[in-house]
Amino acid sequence: MKVITAEQVHAALSYPALIDALGEAYAGEFKMPPRQVFLLDDDEANHEAFAVLPSWGSEFIGVKAFTYFPTATAPYKSLYSQILLFDRAHGAPLALVDGTTVTFWRTAGISGLATRLLSREDSATMLVLGTGNLANYIIRANASVRPLKKIMVWGRSREKAGMVCAAARAQLPHIEFTAVEDREAACAQADIVVCATGSHEPLVHGDWIKPGTHTDFIGNHHAVKRECDTALITKSRVYVDSYVNAMKEAGEILMPVSEGVFSKEDIVAELAGMCNGSAPLRQSDDEITLFKSIGMALSDLVGAGLVYKTAVG
């Protein structure tokens, strides 16, 4: 059984190849039982947790396991993650793959997949909200599927936004990068808006978004928190990675539902339907589309499987 490191994951994955693989997997047959998250202590003040996310398709069986210790101090990290990969045909163990790096790659890959499926093909300007580890992956994934000419980056720290721009500019010199402070003005310019933050309150408002924009919300996994307001939900064609995820953890969806202005039936489709052609996608150049992602085990399986196949040649 191979042990595949973070460095090997980075060497094996690229966009849009990972986006292609994700789209193919979600269009096909797969199984994905609900993820299980276990709190490690009965004390409500202690949020240490262990989680397992199983899935399988035609080639591989996999399970991602991760630990979350939010108060960890050096030399320890708050999050550790590994993906155990098995052969679907015989059940033999194949590899143990670094899960943290696969998660970065596949999370942004799903963003790129949603952009490919829902944004206008001529989308040229993107706004990225968030300057964390995902920002650079989001930029590269989206730039691989649309002819982007300008990318704006917003963060609570203008300095960090500038650092994200500098790193991305070195990789994508044909694109103009700008760190911005005015979210409203930036939203008004953007053809694509991707939000990946830890914000508990809406950062993107429906009144700011122009007709024809595609929006994508990645950062929030809480039922009573959200990255966009109700107005954006009600004026958009809404899509989700998973109905189960959305109706359990997506405050962007659940809060408008609690307000009585939105329902599960108003969600156009989940990712599988978007990929297999059974669901309608963008219907016009003027409508606003919104994709809400929580994260799915199949994406980890696809990423780890692609890494494994590359690593063994």
PAVOLUM-709412 format. One record per atom (N, C-alpha, C): x negated, y, z. Coordinates in steps of 0.001 Angstrom, whole numbers, plus 524288, in hexadecimal, padded with zeros to 5 digits. Layout:
// residues N
XYZ...
END
This chain:
// residues 313
7FCAF7FB51800008000080000800007FC91804DA800007FDCB808777FC7B7FAB280D327FBFB7FC6B811418000A7F89E81427802037F9B3818BD8053C7F86A81D83801EC7FC5A820C1800ED7FBC68252E7FD597FBE782A428006E7F7C982D45800007F714831F88032B7F9B1836BB800B57F9CC83AF9803BB7FBF983FE1801C87F913841B67FCE77F3FC841307FCDE7F0E8842DF7F8627F25D83FBF7F3807F34B83AB97F4317F4CE837727EFBF7FA4A838D17EDCA7FDC683A557F1678030283C117EFD580294840E27EC627FF82844BB7EE207FECF849817EB0C7FC88848597E5A77F8E5844A87E56E7F6648435E7E0767FA298408D7DCC57FDF083DBA7DEF68015B83A757DBC28062283D557D9B0808148413F7DCA180D07843B27DB3780C3E848BB7D82881003849DD7D4D180FFA84EB57D1BC8158D84FEC7D02181661854D57CEB781B63856867CC7381A85857A87C6A781E218564B7C34182369854627C46A823EF84E747C4AF81F9684B857C4D281FFD845D37C4CC82333843D87C96A822608460B7CE15825628445A7D29D82B26845C57D1F682C3D84A517CFC4831AB84BF47CEDC834568482F7CB168318A846967C702833A5842C67C34C8350783DB07C6198317683BDB7C9718324C836F07CC41836E4837607D0068376683BD57D2AA83BD283C9F7D637840FB83C8E7D3428413383F3F7CEDD845F983F577CBC78478A839F47C9E8843B6836E27C837844C5831937C666846C682E257CAD68447482EBD7CF748460882B837D3F184B9582CC67D5B284CE2831BE7D6078521D833357D7D185648831F97D3C0854C2831637CEE08587182FE27CACD8596A82A087CAB0856188270B7CD588566C8215D7CD3B858FC81F147D20685805819FE7D2D485A38817317D7478566E817697DBDB8586D818AA7E07185532818BD7E523858A2818027E9E8856198169D7EE3B858C38162D7F343855DF819977F735858D781C1A7FA8D8567081FB47FE46859CC81FFA8033B858EF81C73806F485BD581CB480BE185AD5821E780EA785E578238C8121085D8F82878814E8858778286D81800855E082CD4818018511382D3681B128527782D18820DA84ED382B14823E384FA182A9B8298384BA782E0B82C5784D978316D82FB184A3C834D4832C784B218339683880846FB8325283B4884753830C5840C184480834C18442E84745836F4847EE844BD83A4284BD3841E2836C484FA483D248383C8510B839D1834E18543983A64835CE85A1083DB18397285B8583E4783ACD8610C843EF83C65862038461083ADE8668184B6F83C50867DC84BE9841FD8698D847898446F86A9C84787849EF86C2C848F884D4B8677684D3F8504C867CC84F02853768635C84B10857A8861D38479B8590E86564843AD85D058643483F1685AC68612583ED28559A860D583A898530685E1883C8185159858B783A248536E8548883BF18525584F358385C84E9984C4C8350384BD184F17831A58480284C86834F1843B084A17833A38424E84534836FB83EAD84256833D683B1483ED68365E836BB83D6F83446832F1839B88389C831CF835CA83743831A2830C183B42830E082CBE8398282CEC828AA83D4882A2B8266D83C378267B82231840138277281DC483E0A82758818F084137828748144C8404B8241E81052843D28203880FF68432581BE180C48845C681CE280706843BC81A5D802F38463581A877FDCB843B48165C7FA628466B815067F61A84419811737F24D846A18122A7ED0184380810F57E8FE84549811477E39E8439380C777E0AB842C680CE67DB958418D808527D86683BEA806787D9058385780A037DAA4832CF8089B7DAFB830DB807F27E088832AE80B487E40B8306380B7F7E9418348D80B947ED83832F6809B27F20F835C280A7B7F6F48324280E027FA3883476811BA7FCF8831298152980017833E381714804F3830BA81885808BD832CA81B0D80D6482EED81F4180F11830E1823FE80F9582DA582822811D082EB98286A8179C82AA78289C81AB482B2582944820598281C82E1F821E582A81831478253C827A1835DB82713828BC836F382CCB824F88396B82F4A8258383B33834AB825808411C834BB82881843518384E828E5848FD838CE8282384A7683E80823C784D1B83F948227784EF0844D5821A1854DA84484825D5857EB845068259185D86843DF821E9860AB847588209485EA584BF681D1E8619284F7D8178185F9684F4A8163585C9484B54810EE85A6284AEF80CD185EA384AA68087285DA284D05803FD8613F84CE57FF4285E7084AA67FB968616F8489D7F6DC85F4C846327F42385B9B84A077F21D8573F848077F14C855EF842807F5F48533083FEE7FA63852E2842A07FEDC8500A8407880260853A083D3780537851438398B808EC854168364980E75853338384C811F6856AD836CC81760856108387981A34851E98354881836850BF8309481AD384D0382D25816DF8493D82AC2818048443982B3B8150E8402282897818DF83CD68256C8175583B5F820B581AEB8388181D50817F38349F819E881A2B82FE381961817F982BE3815F581C62829348130781B338276380E4A81F028247E80B2681CD981F0880A2181FCB81B1280BBB81E4B815A480ADE82131813B38060E81E2C811CE8024C820498105C7FD2781FE780A797FC6182430808087FA8E82467802767F97A825F88018E7F3C98247A7FD107F1B7826157FB707EC7B82BC47F9A47ECA782F087FBCF7E9358349A7FA647E932835707F4C47E769832337F2CE7E3DC833077ED977E1AB832027E9407E5A082E027E9E97E8F082C6F7E5B17EC7282C507E7497F23282CCC7EC5A7F34082CC07EE227F8A6827597EEAE7FB02823507EE0D7F7D981DFB7EE537F9E881C7E7F3F87FB13819C67F4F37FF79817FC7FA41800A4813C87FBF57FCCD81431800DD7FAFA810A2802D37F70380D03807187F90580F2C80ADA7FBDD80BFF80F5D7FD5180E508123F801F780AE2814EA804B880C59818AF808B680A9081DFD806B080E5A8217F805A980D4982668802F280E1882AF9806AC80A8B82EC28068180B2E83366809CC81066835FD8089D813CB8364C80C7F819108384180BA58198983E2080BC481608840BF80E7A8166C8466F80EE6815AB849028099D8119E84760806C9810A1849BF801AB814CE8482B7FDB481691843477FDE481AC8841AD7FA5881F9F844FB7FB50820C08462C800438255D849538018B8250684EBA7FF1E820788513A7FF6381FC9856577FCE1820DC855FA7F70581E66852247F48B81EE28518E7EEDC82479850667ED3A8270284CCB7EFEA82C3884B357EE338304F84F497EF8E82FAB8521F7F3EF8337C856297F54D8339285A6D7F12482F0985C427EF9D82EB88601F7EB738304185DBF7E63882F2F858B27E585830BF856187E0B2836A28560E7DFFF83987855447E43A83F3B855787E3FC8410685AFF7E2B383E4C85EEB7E4C383F84864547E36383ED0865257DD8483A868632D7DB738399C863A17D5D283DA6860A97D2A583F4B85C247D49884346859157D1E38487385C087D1C6849F785E577D62C84ECB8616B7D65D84E77866187D2B5849E9868987D27C8492886D007CEE7849B486B427C93F8476B866CE7C7F3847E1864BD7C29C84D95863AF7C130850A8861B57C4E985604860247C3D2859DE864AD7C3F8858D5868A17C74085CD886C8F7C85885B8C8721D7C69A8569D873677C5FA85548878CB7C489855C7879987BEA08561287E827BD14855FC87FC87B785850AD87E487B540850A387C587B08084BC287AA27AE218480087F247AD2A84A14883E97ACB4846AF888627ABC18453788B427B0C684607888D67B53A844AE88B527BA3983EEA88CC67BA4183DC9891BD7BB708386C893A97BB1283653895DB7C030839CA897057C3EE83825899807C8D083A19896567CD718369F8954D7D1278380F892447D5C48367F895247DAB8839C6894967DEBF8388B8967E7E3FC8380A891CE7E78F833B4891747EA5A832DA88D6A7EE4F832E88900A7F3A48366788E547F705836908904E7FC5E8343888C307FFED8300088DA98029982D3E889F8805EA827938898A804508241E889A88082581E82889858070B81BD4884E8809B481EDA880EB80B1281CAE87C5880DA081A168789D809CF81930873D280BAA8165886FFC80890818FE86EB18036081E3A86F31803308210F86DB47FE7B820A4871A87FA1281F51876847FB4C81FC187AC37F77A81CCC879A27F26C817FD877F27F2D5814E18770B7EE1F81707872917EADF818EE86E7C7ED8181B4286A127EAB58203186BCE7E7CE8236D86EFE7EA6482838870F87E7F7826F2874177E3108230D8775C7E36C8218187A8F7DEEF81FD68771B7DA6581C738734F7DB6D81A8186FFE7D73881ECB86C967D4DC8224086A8B7D82E82671867337D63C82A1B86A357D2AB82BD186EC97D46082F7B871D37D14482CF8873F67CC51828088757A7CCB2825468777D7C8168246D873427C403824C086E577C599823F486A147C1DA828D0868E37BEAA82D5686B037C03A8322F869BB7BD6B834D586E757BAEF832FE8732C7BC138353E877DC7B9C0830E087BA27B82D831C087ED17B41582DAE882547B20D82D27887437B56982B8B886937BA3A82B4F88AEF7BDEA826FA88EBD7BC7C82842893C47BCA58247E897E47BB8C8231689B057C068826B689B277C429825D189E2A7C8E8827EF89B2B7CD92824B789AC57D1B982663898407D6908255F89BF97DB128297F89D097DE10829288A05C7E2B18293189CDD7E7848262389E447EB69825DC89B457F0458271E89EDB7F4CE82AE289D327F80882C488A0277FCB782B3089CDD801858291E89F708058C8286089CEB80A958289C8A0F380EDA8295389F30813998297A8A2EA817FA824398A5A7818A38201D8A30D816C681AEE8A568816C0819768A6C38111A818DA8ABBD81000817458AD5E80ABB811E08AB268096E80E978AAB480D67809598A89380C92809A48A2E580AB780CF589FB780D3F80D7C89A4180BAA80FDA899D8806338139889D4180501815D789D437FFBA811A989E6F7FBAF80E318A2187FCF7809E48A3557F9748062E89EC47F8BF8054D89BC27FCEB801DD897367FC9B80444892F57F91F80969892347F99380C0D88E707F63380B86890137F07E80C3F8951E7EF7480BBB897217EA238063E896507E8048025B897637EB327FCED896DA7E9737FBA6891347E80F7FD7188D8A7EB5F7FC63888057EA587FF2D886337E5658040C887E27E4B68070D8864F7E01D804E5888C87DB258032D88DAD7DB9780102890777D70F7FC3688DA27D4ED7F92588B657D8677F473888967D6B87F5D0883AB7D3A97FA5F881497D4ED7FC0887C877D23C7FF4487DAC7CD608021C882027CD71805A5883597C9298048F888F07C75780011889DC7C4DE7FE8688F367C386801F8891DC7BF778053C88EEE7BCC0808A5891387B8C280D9A893927BB1A80E65892D47C03B81310894D17C2DB8119E899797C64F814F089D6E7C66D814318A1F57C9D7816568A0A87CF40813208A1647D341814C38A05C7D8A8814CF8A5687DBC7818FF8A6227DEE5819928AADA7E1FE81BC18A9837E75F8193C8AB747EB7881B5B8AB097F0C781F3B8AF827F189823F98AE3F7F346828138B22D7F3BA829FC8B2987F95C82C1C8B72B7FAB282E4E8B80B7FFE0834388B8B57FFBC8364A8BAB87FB7083BDD8BBD27FAF383EA58B70C7F8AD841128B3DD7FC0D843A98AF1C7FA3C848398B0477F69884B3B8B4417F7DB84FC28B5877F4AD84E2B8B6FC7EF1F84A3B8BA4F7EE9B8486D8BBE67E96D846258B7487E6748434E8B3E57E931840F18AF5C7E6AA845228AB8B7E4CF849208AAA67E80884D658A7307E67D850218A9377E194850B28AE517E139853608B0B07DCC9850678AFDF7D7B084B488AEF87D805848198AE2E7D354847A98A8717D1BB848548A4EE7D572846D189F7A7D4A984AD489C5C7D18E848E2899077CE1184C14895297CB6084C8B8902C7CEA38489A88F427D1DE8486C88AB47D55A846D388C9C7DAC1849AC88B007DEC28485988C4F7E426847C1887397E72D8432E886607E98384232881B77ECA5840C0883697F226843A08815E7F5F6842DB882F47FB698412787E3C7FE9483C8A87E89800F483A6787A448041A8380487C908090583B5A87DCD80CC68399F880728118983BD887DBC8165483A3987F8A81AD483C6A87DAB81FBE8406A8816C821F284282884D581EA784616888D68208B84B2788675822A384D1A888B0826E5852198870A8291D8569C88A568270B8556D88EAD824938595F8924782293858AE892F481CAD85CE889440819E185C92894BE8142C85877898B381264855438970280EB88516A89A6980C478532A89C2E806D8856BD8993B80482858AF89A667FF4585E9089B4A7FFA58605B89FAC7FD91865E18A1157FDCF868508A0E77F85A86D2589F297F83286FCC89E947F3378701C8A38E7F00E870B18A7EE7F2B2871188ACEF7EFF486C088AE767ED35867B68AC0B7EEB4862AE8AD607EC688618D8AA5D7E75E864558A60F7E67C862FF8A2717E247865EF8A3D77DD4B863008A4777D90F865638A6047D417867B08A1467D14A86B6F8A2317CDBC86DA789DED7CAA68696089AF37C7AE869FA895D07C7668664F892907C480861C6890767C7A486176891EE7CCA285D0C890487CFE485DD888ABB7D1EC85992887E17D26685991882CF7D519856FD8838B7DA648598A881B37DE8A8575F882277E3CE856A487CBB7E62E852C887C537E99D851248773C7EBA884F80878057F157851DB874F77F4ED850CE875AA7FA8484ECD870967FCDD84A0A870F67FF0F8471286C5C800A6845EF86C328067C8455A870BE808F1842E8870F080E118463A86F40812A484B54870218127E84E9B86F318170E850CA869AA8172B8507C8672781BD4852A5861EE81C9985650861DF8214F858C2866438228385C17866AD82726861A1868218259686565865D78284A86AE38669F826EC86CD586C1A8281F86A4686EDD82BB886C2E8740D82D47868428785982BF0864AF8773382867860F387B10826808611D87B048208C85F3C87F3681E1E85F9287F658186F85BEB883868162D85A60882B481141856E48864F80E8C859D6889F980ADE85EE0888EF809E68620A88C78806AF8674D88D588094B86A0189172807BB86EFF892B680A308738D890088076A8782089097809BF87CD588E32807A387E27890558023C87D38895618016487E95897CD7FC6687BDF8951D7F7D587708893797F8958743C890DD7F4518769488B7D7F33E8780A888B67F75887A72883917F6A287F85884027F38B882CB887BF7F4F8887FA888137F291887D288A1D7ECF28839588CC97EB6B8834588EC57E61687FF788B4D7E28287E0D886E47E49787A8C883787E1A587D1A87E447E04F87B0187BAB7DC4B87BFC876197DB6F8780D873377DED5879F3870617E2B78769D86E357E6CE8757C868737E5C4870818670C7E62386EA9861B07E59986B51860587EA5986AF485B497EBA3867E18599C7F024864B6854C87EEBB860A3853B77F1D585DBC84EE57F0DB8610084A2A7F2638641584AA47F699867368464B7F88B86BF28486B7FB69870898464E7FA4087534847E47FD2187492846D8802F287262842478043F871AC840D7809C286E27844C480C7D869BC8460980A0186625849D980C4F868C384F2280D0B86B6A850EB808FB86DB18562480906871CE856AF80D4187502852A980DF98794185304811B987791851AE8174687284850CD817ED8706E84FB081D2086C9A853D281EF386950855CF81B59864F38591181D028647F85E4D81A3C867B785F5F8166686704864238134886A9A8687A815338688386BF58186B86B978705281A4D86D8C873D4815F586A9E87424811AB86C508773480D2B871AC8756480B39872BF8704B80BA9877BB86E1380A1487B8E86DF380EAA879C186C148131D87D3186B098178887F7986FF581A0087C8E8743E81A0687EA7878FC81C628831C87B5381920882A387BB0813EF8873687D49810D988BD2879868116288AB2874618120C88EE5870A5812F8891BA871F58180D88EBC8731D81C318911F87469821398943787978820FC892C687CE081D5089592881D781C9C89A7F881368194589B3987C888171689FE187B758140389FC887D7980E7589B1287ECB80C7889ABF880FA80727897FC87D5280355896818789A80524893BE874E3801D2894EA86F73803E58946786B7A800808954C8661680228891A2862787FF338913E85DA1800FB88DFF859C97FE4F88FB38592E7F8A3894CF8599A7F7B1896DC859027F2648951485D5E7EEC289344861B07F0F38915B866077EDBE88BC6865207EBD188909861427EE06883D385FED7EC278846385D387E6DB881B685F257E2F38825B85D0E7DDA58803C857837DD4287B91856887DF698792D851637DED887483850E97E27B872DD84C0A7E35C86DF184B067E5FE869E08496F7E1EE86509848D37E3AA860A68485D7E00886121843B77DC558630A83F487DE3C8637283AB07DACF866ED83BD97D62286B6783E3E7D72486EEB83F997D2DB86CAB843A47CF37869A18473D7D1628671684B317CE3186339848B57CA6986099844887CC3185C7F8421E7C90885E9183E0A7C53C862C583B517C6B4864968371E7C34786884838E57BF31869B383DEB7BF1F86D1A840087BB22872DF83FC37BC568745783DDC7C0F1879DE83D5D7C23B87C378426A7C45E878EB846347C5AF87ACA84B117C7FF879C984FA87C45387D4F8536F7C42387C60858237C1028782785B7B7C385874DB85DC27C04F870B2861197C24487236866C67C12786E7286A217C01286FAD86F9C7BEDF8735186FEC7BA27877648731D7BAA387B4B873937B68F87AB4878807B344877EB87C6B7B54287743881427B250872678841B7B43F870AD887F57B13D86C1B88B037B2B686D5188EF07B7048725488FB97B839873D2893B07BC12874CE8918A7C186875BF88C7E7C1F88771D88A7A7C72187251889EA7CA9B8733188A2D7CFA686F218896E7D39486F64883CB7D56B86AEE881267D56986AAD87BD17D76B8679C87BC57DC838690E8782B7E00086674877B87E51786589871FA7E63A860B2870AC7E7A685F4686B557E90D85D5186B4D7EEAC85F92867E37F1DF85DF08675C7F74F85B86861FE7F81E856AC861FD7F9F5853CE85D1F7FAC18525F85C748007C85345857BD802848518D8564F807C484CCC852C18077D84CAC84F53803A48485B84B9E8030B84A5F8460D8032784874842CE7FF8884A6483D7C7FF04845E3839A07FEA3846C7834F4800F8842B283101801328410F82F2E7FBC4844AD82F297F8058434482D6C7F2C383EF8830D37F07483F04835D97F1B483AEF8395C7EFB783594837C27F1C383558836247F6BD8306D834337F8F582EB482F3E7F62F8327B82BC37F5218313F826DC7F27C82F0F827E57ED0A8317682B8D7EA3482FA782CD27E4EA82A2282F0E7E5168293E832C17E8A4824118351A7E91681FE7831207EA7F8210582DEC7EE7C81D38829FE7F02E81C55825E87EBEE8207D8246D7E92681FEB8209F7E4FA81C92822A27E08A81D55827937DF2A81A34829ED7DB028148282A437DCA58138D82B927E18B80E3A82BBD7E39780BBC826537E34E80EAF822667E4F480C9A81D127E4F780B3381B4C7DF6E80EAC81C3B7DBAC80DA781A847D653808F381D587D40080853822427D563803C2825307D38A7FEC9823227D6197FF1E822027DB2A7FA808204B7DE177F88081AF67DC407FC26817877DA857FA6F8125C7D8C67F98F812377D2E47FA3A816C27D0617F8F6817237CAD47FD31814FA7C748
END
